[in-house]
């Protein structure tokens, strides 16, 4: 139960940060999703930094990793997890899987958005 609360509390913080930062940055660019891009890039940077600190120095307990990575960054952006997973595949020598991961996430993600819109249009006119 403690782990669930750690992830949930972190997720709350990350989601609020995403809302505030993304909305603020979006105010500078009306015709491009700059807020989303900014949040995704910052999330990727932070997860890379935390992963390196954790790997090199054992900087995080299991609980702090749950709170920071799954909670805060998961609420801030799941794109950071995608970025970290892909970089880890490259680092482990699985380049083909890394490229497949990028292609699958982008293509399937866009298709899923389109399909969701189609289903919503059909069933909730």
C-alpha positions as YAML, in Angstrom:
chain: A
units: angstrom
residues:
- id: 1
  name: UNK
  ca: [0.00, 0.00, 0.00]
- id: 2
  name: UNK
  ca: [2.90, 2.35, 0.75]
- id: 3
  name: UNK
  ca: [4.24, 1.91, -2.79]
- id: 4
  name: UNK
  ca: [0.87, 2.82, -4.28]
- id: 5
  name: UNK
  ca: [0.73, 5.97, -2.16]
- id: 6
  name: UNK
  ca: [4.27, 6.94, -3.18]
- id: 7
  name: UNK
  ca: [3.46, 6.57, -6.88]
- id: 8
  name: UNK
  ca: [0.13, 8.35, -6.45]
- id: 9
  name: UNK
  ca: [1.60, 11.29, -4.53]
- id: 10
  name: UNK
  ca: [4.39, 11.64, -7.07]
- id: 11
  name: UNK
  ca: [1.89, 11.38, -9.92]
- id: 12
  name: UNK
  ca: [-0.17, 14.18, -8.42]
- id: 13
  name: UNK
  ca: [2.88, 16.44, -8.24]
- id: 14
  name: UNK
  ca: [4.03, 15.53, -11.75]
- id: 15
  name: UNK
  ca: [0.59, 16.09, -13.26]
- id: 16
  name: UNK
  ca: [0.26, 19.51, -11.64]
- id: 17
  name: UNK
  ca: [3.76, 20.45, -12.82]
- id: 18
  name: UNK
  ca: [2.87, 19.33, -16.36]
- id: 19
  name: UNK
  ca: [-0.30, 21.41, -16.30]
- id: 20
  name: UNK
  ca: [1.45, 24.53, -15.00]
- id: 21
  name: UNK
  ca: [4.62, 24.36, -17.12]
- id: 22
  name: UNK
  ca: [2.95, 23.10, -20.28]
- id: 23
  name: UNK
  ca: [0.25, 25.75, -20.09]
- id: 24
  name: UNK
  ca: [2.76, 28.52, -19.43]
- id: 25
  name: UNK
  ca: [5.04, 27.55, -22.31]
- id: 26
  name: UNK
  ca: [2.10, 26.98, -24.66]
- id: 27
  name: UNK
  ca: [1.20, 30.63, -24.22]
- id: 28
  name: UNK
  ca: [4.24, 31.50, -26.37]
- id: 29
  name: UNK
  ca: [3.27, 29.37, -29.37]
- id: 30
  name: UNK
  ca: [-0.35, 29.05, -30.43]
- id: 31
  name: UNK
  ca: [0.14, 27.05, -33.63]
- id: 32
  name: UNK
  ca: [2.58, 24.41, -32.32]
- id: 33
  name: UNK
  ca: [2.33, 22.14, -29.25]
- id: 34
  name: UNK
  ca: [5.38, 23.73, -27.63]
- id: 35
  name: UNK
  ca: [4.08, 23.07, -24.11]
- id: 36
  name: UNK
  ca: [3.90, 19.32, -24.73]
- id: 37
  name: UNK
  ca: [7.29, 19.28, -26.46]
- id: 38
  name: UNK
  ca: [8.87, 21.19, -23.57]
- id: 39
  name: UNK
  ca: [7.42, 18.85, -20.96]
- id: 40
  name: UNK
  ca: [8.52, 15.77, -22.92]
- id: 41
  name: UNK
  ca: [12.08, 17.02, -23.42]
- id: 42
  name: UNK
  ca: [12.45, 18.10, -19.78]
- id: 43
  name: UNK
  ca: [11.03, 14.75, -18.64]
- id: 44
  name: UNK
  ca: [13.51, 12.89, -20.84]
- id: 45
  name: UNK
  ca: [16.41, 14.94, -19.49]
- id: 46
  name: UNK
  ca: [15.39, 14.39, -15.88]
- id: 47
  name: UNK
  ca: [14.85, 10.63, -16.27]
- id: 48
  name: UNK
  ca: [18.24, 10.36, -17.97]
- id: 49
  name: UNK
  ca: [19.87, 12.28, -15.14]
- id: 50
  name: UNK
  ca: [18.15, 10.22, -12.45]
- id: 51
  name: UNK
  ca: [18.91, 6.95, -14.23]
- id: 52
  name: UNK
  ca: [22.60, 7.86, -14.46]
- id: 53
  name: UNK
  ca: [22.80, 8.95, -10.82]
- id: 54
  name: UNK
  ca: [21.01, 5.80, -9.72]
- id: 55
  name: UNK
  ca: [23.18, 3.57, -11.89]
- id: 56
  name: UNK
  ca: [26.52, 5.17, -11.05]
- id: 57
  name: UNK
  ca: [26.03, 6.06, -7.40]
- id: 58
  name: UNK
  ca: [23.08, 3.97, -6.23]
- id: 59
  name: UNK
  ca: [21.50, 7.33, -5.41]
- id: 60
  name: UNK
  ca: [17.93, 6.15, -4.91]
- id: 61
  name: UNK
  ca: [16.14, 3.72, -2.70]
- id: 62
  name: UNK
  ca: [13.33, 1.64, -4.18]
- id: 63
  name: UNK
  ca: [10.84, 3.98, -2.52]
- id: 64
  name: UNK
  ca: [12.42, 7.18, -3.83]
- id: 65
  name: UNK
  ca: [12.61, 5.66, -7.33]
- id: 66
  name: UNK
  ca: [8.91, 4.81, -7.17]
- id: 67
  name: UNK
  ca: [8.08, 8.35, -6.06]
- id: 68
  name: UNK
  ca: [10.38, 10.20, -8.48]
- id: 69
  name: UNK
  ca: [10.45, 8.04, -11.62]
- id: 70
  name: UNK
  ca: [7.10, 6.29, -11.70]
- id: 71
  name: UNK
  ca: [5.23, 8.96, -9.75]
- id: 72
  name: UNK
  ca: [6.53, 12.44, -10.50]
- id: 73
  name: UNK
  ca: [7.94, 11.74, -13.97]
- id: 74
  name: UNK
  ca: [5.11, 9.35, -14.82]
- id: 75
  name: UNK
  ca: [2.63, 12.11, -13.99]
- id: 76
  name: UNK
  ca: [4.78, 14.72, -15.73]
- id: 77
  name: UNK
  ca: [5.21, 12.71, -18.93]
- id: 78
  name: UNK
  ca: [5.30, 9.04, -19.87]
- id: 79
  name: UNK
  ca: [7.40, 10.08, -22.85]
- id: 80
  name: UNK
  ca: [10.39, 10.13, -20.51]
- id: 81
  name: UNK
  ca: [9.93, 6.39, -19.83]
- id: 82
  name: UNK
  ca: [9.74, 5.74, -23.56]
- id: 83
  name: UNK
  ca: [12.95, 7.73, -24.08]
- id: 84
  name: UNK
  ca: [14.75, 5.94, -21.26]
- id: 85
  name: UNK
  ca: [13.62, 2.49, -22.45]
- id: 86
  name: UNK
  ca: [14.85, 3.27, -25.97]
- id: 87
  name: UNK
  ca: [18.24, 4.57, -24.82]
- id: 88
  name: UNK
  ca: [18.65, 1.49, -22.61]
- id: 89
  name: UNK
  ca: [17.98, -0.76, -25.61]
- id: 90
  name: UNK
  ca: [20.71, 1.08, -27.57]
- id: 91
  name: UNK
  ca: [23.12, 0.87, -24.63]
- id: 92
  name: UNK
  ca: [22.52, -2.87, -24.31]
- id: 93
  name: UNK
  ca: [23.31, -3.38, -28.00]
- id: 94
  name: UNK
  ca: [19.71, -3.98, -29.11]
- id: 95
  name: UNK
  ca: [19.68, -1.29, -31.82]
- id: 96
  name: UNK
  ca: [17.06, -3.06, -33.92]
- id: 97
  name: UNK
  ca: [14.73, -3.31, -30.92]
- id: 98
  name: UNK
  ca: [15.37, 0.35, -30.11]
- id: 99
  name: UNK
  ca: [14.35, 1.43, -33.61]
- id: 100
  name: UNK
  ca: [11.35, -0.91, -33.47]
- id: 101
  name: UNK
  ca: [10.37, 0.64, -30.15]
- id: 102
  name: UNK
  ca: [10.50, 4.15, -31.63]
- id: 103
  name: UNK
  ca: [8.54, 3.15, -34.73]
- id: 104
  name: UNK
  ca: [5.98, 1.12, -32.82]
- id: 105
  name: UNK
  ca: [5.34, 3.85, -30.23]
- id: 106
  name: UNK
  ca: [5.01, 6.61, -32.81]
- id: 107
  name: UNK
  ca: [2.99, 4.71, -35.41]
- id: 108
  name: UNK
  ca: [0.80, 2.71, -33.03]
- id: 109
  name: UNK
  ca: [0.32, 5.73, -30.79]
- id: 110
  name: UNK
  ca: [-0.87, 7.88, -33.70]
- id: 111
  name: UNK
  ca: [-3.09, 5.07, -34.97]
- id: 112
  name: UNK
  ca: [-4.58, 4.61, -31.50]
- id: 113
  name: UNK
  ca: [-5.37, 8.33, -31.28]
- id: 114
  name: UNK
  ca: [-7.02, 8.22, -34.71]
- id: 115
  name: UNK
  ca: [-8.97, 5.05, -33.83]
- id: 116
  name: UNK
  ca: [-10.11, 6.55, -30.53]
- id: 117
  name: UNK
  ca: [-11.38, 9.60, -32.38]
- id: 118
  name: UNK
  ca: [-13.21, 7.41, -34.92]
- id: 119
  name: UNK
  ca: [-14.85, 5.34, -32.17]
- id: 120
  name: UNK
  ca: [-15.78, 8.49, -30.29]
- id: 121
  name: UNK
  ca: [-17.28, 9.99, -33.42]
- id: 122
  name: UNK
  ca: [-19.31, 6.84, -34.18]
- id: 123
  name: UNK
  ca: [-20.66, 6.19, -30.70]
- id: 124
  name: UNK
  ca: [-20.92, 9.68, -29.19]
- id: 125
  name: UNK
  ca: [-22.29, 11.99, -31.88]
...
